[in-house]
Amino acid sequence: MRVIGNTATALDGRIATAAYDHFALGTWRDRAYMSVLRARADAVLVGGRTFRNWPLPLVPDAEAIARLQADSFFDADVTPIEGRRWINAVITRTLPLPDAPRFWRDPRVEPLIYAPVAGPSPAVVVGPTDPHTVAADLAARGVQTLLLECGGDLMAQWLAADLVDELHVTICPLVLGGKGAPTLVDGAGFSPEAAPRLRLLHAHPVGDELYVRYAVNRMPR
Ligand SMILES: NC(=O)c1ccc[n+]([C@@H]2O[C@H](COP(=O)([O-])OP(=O)(O)OC[C@H]3O[C@@H](n4cnc5c(N)ncnc54)[C@H](OP(=O)(O)O)[C@@H]3O)[C@@H](O)[C@H]2O)c1
């Protein structure tokens, strides 16, 4: 299974304000590119905190993709998405999650909640929520490409587990600041020796945004 991260950051690496609120850092192009990456994935994964901020289906928007293609965006090709479903996975320690009818009832969404304890929803997979266990479960369900749309807490865990193949980052033209504000990768941090090393696959300025795509140098297996 390939694991791809997609994040919009401010110039200072922060992905939200210190209040952890939800707002779009990028332009419509950034959100449409998110649809492209979702269309290329089989499953999208977030953490409970991100889900509570945005408890909506994590599926591609066909109109947004078409608008991006009409805009001659550098990387917007996708295969048809009509009739497809996407696993929307949420990793959480905190159940129950908020009532989210649009998420639970969308026919394009196959909800999966990974939690260490049982909850009221039948979609809860109870067990260890470490990245290797969740990745193995998703792969066993047939997921070939997993898109991480999580915040820096989970991104740090999946990078530390050496499970991330690529990072797509949209560097947006704003500065958020704020000690303790979430960033692309949080957690305890890496030592210089253990810091994941990356290879640049592309870098495209579009308007005031910069779209970068890096491959993660994973450990030889
Ligand atoms: N700019 C962007 O592209 C972007 C993308 C994603 C998120 N965000 C923003 O970033 C902020 C959230 O950042 P975050 O790092 O807290 O993101 P997150 O993706 O919500 O990850 C943290 C949450 O994941 C759950 N979690 C983490 N490790 C776990 C484990 N081992 N087992 C079980 N559950 C675990 C916990 O959920 P529970 O609290 O439910 O237990 C925790 O609060 C929000 O403001 C969000 O809007 C921005």
The ligand as an SDF file (V2000), in Angstrom:
LIG
                    3D

 48 52  0  0  0  0  0  0  0  0999 V2000
   -3.9250   22.6570    6.7630 N   0  0  0  0  0  0  0  0  0  0  0  0
   -4.1470   21.3740    6.5890 C   0  0  0  0  0  0  0  0  0  0  0  0
   -3.9010   20.8170    5.4980 O   0  0  0  0  0  0  0  0  0  0  0  0
   -4.7010   20.5540    7.7340 C   0  0  0  0  0  0  0  0  0  0  0  0
   -4.8580   19.1750    7.5930 C   0  0  0  0  0  0  0  0  0  0  0  0
   -5.3410   18.4390    8.6770 C   0  0  0  0  0  0  0  0  0  0  0  0
   -5.6550   19.0790    9.8720 C   0  0  0  0  0  0  0  0  0  0  0  0
   -5.5210   20.4260    9.9540 N   0  0  0  0  0  0  0  0  0  0  0  0
   -5.8060   21.1180   11.2400 C   0  0  0  0  0  0  0  0  0  0  0  0
   -4.8420   20.6320   12.1830 O   0  0  0  0  0  0  0  0  0  0  0  0
   -5.4440   20.6190   13.4820 C   0  0  0  0  0  0  0  0  0  0  0  0
   -5.4200   19.2100   14.0380 C   0  0  0  0  0  0  0  0  0  0  0  0
   -4.1080   18.7530   14.1190 O   0  0  0  0  0  0  0  0  0  0  0  0
   -3.7960   17.3580   14.8460 P   0  0  0  0  0  0  0  0  0  0  0  0
   -2.3600   17.1070   14.7290 O   0  0  0  0  0  0  0  0  0  0  0  0
   -4.4310   17.3630   16.2110 O   0  0  0  0  0  0  0  0  0  0  0  0
   -4.5460   16.3840   13.8310 O   0  0  0  0  0  0  0  0  0  0  0  0
   -5.3810   15.0280   13.8440 P   0  0  0  0  0  0  0  0  0  0  0  0
   -5.2670   14.5430   12.4440 O   0  0  0  0  0  0  0  0  0  0  0  0
   -6.7690   15.2420   14.3140 O   0  0  0  0  0  0  0  0  0  0  0  0
   -4.6170   14.0700   14.8400 O   0  0  0  0  0  0  0  0  0  0  0  0
   -4.7680   14.1610   16.2460 C   0  0  0  0  0  0  0  0  0  0  0  0
   -5.8980   13.2900   16.7790 C   0  0  0  0  0  0  0  0  0  0  0  0
   -5.7570   11.9560   16.3120 O   0  0  0  0  0  0  0  0  0  0  0  0
   -6.1400   11.0400   17.3220 C   0  0  0  0  0  0  0  0  0  0  0  0
   -4.9470   10.2350   17.6230 N   0  0  0  0  0  0  0  0  0  0  0  0
   -3.6460   10.5840   17.4650 C   0  0  0  0  0  0  0  0  0  0  0  0
   -2.8450    9.5500   17.7400 N   0  0  0  0  0  0  0  0  0  0  0  0
   -3.6610    8.5150   18.0710 C   0  0  0  0  0  0  0  0  0  0  0  0
   -3.4260    7.1740   18.4270 C   0  0  0  0  0  0  0  0  0  0  0  0
   -2.1670    6.6540   18.4710 N   0  0  0  0  0  0  0  0  0  0  0  0
   -4.4870    6.3870   18.7110 N   0  0  0  0  0  0  0  0  0  0  0  0
   -5.7520    6.8800   18.6080 C   0  0  0  0  0  0  0  0  0  0  0  0
   -6.0360    8.1350   18.2610 N   0  0  0  0  0  0  0  0  0  0  0  0
   -4.9930    8.9440   17.9930 C   0  0  0  0  0  0  0  0  0  0  0  0
   -6.6170   11.8530   18.4980 C   0  0  0  0  0  0  0  0  0  0  0  0
   -8.0150   12.0000   18.2750 O   0  0  0  0  0  0  0  0  0  0  0  0
   -9.0800   12.1770   19.4730 P   0  0  0  0  0  0  0  0  0  0  0  0
   -8.8290   13.5720   20.0060 O   0  0  0  0  0  0  0  0  0  0  0  0
  -10.4040   12.0280   18.8050 O   0  0  0  0  0  0  0  0  0  0  0  0
   -8.8070   11.1140   20.4830 O   0  0  0  0  0  0  0  0  0  0  0  0
   -5.8890   13.1810   18.2930 C   0  0  0  0  0  0  0  0  0  0  0  0
   -6.5650   14.2670   18.8810 O   0  0  0  0  0  0  0  0  0  0  0  0
   -6.8630   21.1140   13.3070 C   0  0  0  0  0  0  0  0  0  0  0  0
   -6.8780   22.5140   13.5300 O   0  0  0  0  0  0  0  0  0  0  0  0
   -7.1440   20.8130   11.8290 C   0  0  0  0  0  0  0  0  0  0  0  0
   -8.1830   21.6110   11.3050 O   0  0  0  0  0  0  0  0  0  0  0  0
   -5.0320   21.1820    8.9190 C   0  0  0  0  0  0  0  0  0  0  0  0
  1  2  1  0
  2  3  2  0
  2  4  1  0
  4  5  1  0
  4 48  2  0
  5  6  2  0
  6  7  1  0
  7  8  2  0
  8  9  1  0
  8 48  1  0
  9 10  1  0
  9 46  1  0
 10 11  1  0
 11 12  1  0
 11 44  1  0
 12 13  1  0
 13 14  1  0
 14 15  2  0
 14 16  1  0
 14 17  1  0
 17 18  1  0
 18 19  2  0
 18 20  1  0
 18 21  1  0
 21 22  1  0
 22 23  1  0
 23 24  1  0
 23 42  1  0
 24 25  1  0
 25 26  1  0
 25 36  1  0
 26 27  1  0
 26 35  1  0
 27 28  2  0
 28 29  1  0
 29 30  1  0
 29 35  2  0
 30 31  1  0
 30 32  2  0
 32 33  1  0
 33 34  2  0
 34 35  1  0
 36 37  1  0
 36 42  1  0
 37 38  1  0
 38 39  2  0
 38 40  1  0
 38 41  1  0
 42 43  1  0
 44 45  1  0
 44 46  1  0
 46 47  1  0
M  CHG  2   8   1  16  -1
M  END
$$$$
